[in-house]
């Protein structure tokens, strides 16, 4: 049984490439508003759950203790482009806890944001762990470890209190018990836990509404959502999907990408959570799928900022429009199931 | 009807992503040695047919007139990384015809080879059309246009003699008539023509053996294959799949990648041509599929250089092995059809 084609890539009049995938939309009680493809197979949410991984930063009191505002909290939820202000914000977070970049265990890579990467090279600089797209998340982990008096050197290990607490929070939000064998290692070396899309969607409905969460956790989720809505550039960066969608829709939407074609999102006013996986791991596909799914549940007057992702031009090196990426028919003919 | 899963991407013990695709292997007479998935649907071969696009450079006498050796001919067949010697070779080709980079209409982009891109930025330089991965092909087109006395400014147009001749050569090699509506525009602005995988595979069997071709064309194909076997670094670059496979296997194999998950290849000694398309356009998938298909038809003693592509480790930013990309079962259980 194969997942449906959800995204088509055209060149001229021909479909050149096809992306299959799955998507689940759920309310906080676990009632599915939408399910397309295999939504019960456990999959790694990767960076799409950075906001869940950041809950402790607020709940533990570390964010308050170190005086973090919207920028630092948004960066803790971010897969950022390594632009200069992303880097300086991560550095500031570490400094607040008396640390520096040498404490980061995410590994280093050049800025994903090309102009920043070129500027760094042009200035004679080199990539550091601060440029890693996960440096804000890791700075947050270190701040939590500091605040709880835990060992710092092993903060990325599955047995460390910071990572154990994240697993518990993920189980709490999704309602899905997670088996030890469903663990793998993420790109930045922390554990990633496999969860079905249905459970992830439910988890983001809870993250978006606070329904079904303890009051401290609900408050922490609301604080992180407010930070990302206030500083969406810190969640991704210039020209990036998550940033642009949250810039245009504000607190009405929370949306976060993850590697290998994953997206999680929430529409707090609609009480819905979203989880998407492109079978092949393609980002262009996952962006199109989540945009179509969000557009379906937003009222007409707020749908416009998502329309451009449902049919995007492909331009070549000379700027000539040679094709487009579009949501396939299956995404337009969702049949609502259950609820709301 | 969906194409089979040909490549699986594991993280830990779980399959994280899946790639579907199709592959055809044919002899010069059009007898299929292998067919998996939909091999009759027209698809754009993109840069995988650069060697066919370069036939004229030899056949027209332009290569001889301008004194081109293996490096220039290999670069005309290349999607190169924009490393310094790629750039200087393209420049030399243009100079031989009395031209310079301003004649190139491929558009500009930064070198695909990251260290070269960083070195260029560090030196205060900027991307030019010479860094475009297609600059060798375009330099070749311009040399042909010069040699035939054709207009230079419109060499990328479908109506230009250079592009018309390429369409005729593609029809001649593949045996497939190409309709005008099966044309689209490639990333570098030249026409790309849609052809079924079966026809492309047959075309590369002919390219690899000369069977079924006129003697001038057969000689030109042999000259281009010899150039690529002698200078495989010029066909792609440092660390790249096409370069490494041809470095290891020499003239026993010709292999060339194209955008959106395409590969074409030939095994001259076996008399076979290959054409691959990953449904979703993923390069990691297409590399795995073509490696598996080539390995299947090579004798045991020459298979080793391809084995590493059938099961590749995925390492994260800290160099930890977190998963692997592997050929799926369907690629190992090919059932040979017909011929040889």
Interface residues (C-beta under 8 A of the other chain):
Chain A: X2 X9 X11 X12 X13 X14 X16 X17 X18 X19 X20 X42 X43 X44 X105 X106 X107 X108 X109 X110 X114 X117 X118 X119 X121 X122 X124 X132 X181 X182 X183 X184 X185 X186 X187 X188 X189 X192 X194 X260 X261 X278 X279 X280 X281 X282 X285 X316 X317 X318 X319 X320 X322 X323
Chain B: X2 X9 X11 X12 X13 X14 X16 X17 X18 X19 X20 X42 X43 X44 X105 X106 X107 X108 X109 X110 X114 X117 X118 X119 X121 X122 X124 X132 X181 X182 X183 X184 X185 X186 X187 X188 X189 X192 X194 X260 X261 X278 X279 X280 X281 X282 X285 X316 X317 X318 X319 X320 X322 X323
